[in-house]
Amino acid sequence: MYRYINPANDCFLQNDKTYQRIKELLNPFISNLNSEEDKQLMSRMLSDCFHKNHNSIKVKSRCDPELMLSTVMSLLIEQSNEIKRLGSLTKSKHN
């Protein structure tokens, strides 16, 4: 079901200061999610999103609010694309 990368297996992410800063900023949110599955899913979504869009996320990373805005926008675009992909799968199954 989840097609996100495992952040622990990607040294590109582990060595990136911007990614580490994003994780640090989002840690209070992620740590307060209800289940361990939700926490892992959010971490995987974040790592996948950063991996795909790191150049555009880093463009506006002079301060934390700009960095978080770029990250959230990237997450929203990725989720919108995933919803469209899943929607097209269900439509094709009904036809």
ABEGO torsion letter per residue (X at the ends): XBABBBAAABAAAAABAAAAAAAAAAAAAAAABABAAAAAAAAAAAAAAAAAAAAAAAABAABAAAAAAAAAAAAAAAAAAAAAAAAAAAAAAAX
